[in-house]
Amino acid sequence: MTIKKKLEAIERSIDLTGPYGNAYYLLASANDYARQLGLDQKKIQEEMKAGDYENLVEVFDKHFGDFVTLYR
């Protein structure tokens, strides 16, 4: 049985057109969120890197969309 932790109830948002919308920031954020939630960081990172920037954003949203709002 896996117990997932909940992220603190702080509204998180990332403006993809701003300085935090770059791929490196999203990958680092995904790594932090995955660790906090007890998810497989390596698997998520590989999935995010498997395509272009749009794929990276879609995978980030798939895994962390309940916790982070992405804006364009």
Buried (B, 14 or more C-beta within 10 A) or exposed (E): EEEEEEBEEEEEEBEBEEEBBEBEBBBEBBBEBBEBBEBEBEEBBEBBEEEEEEEBBBBBBEBBEEBBEBEE
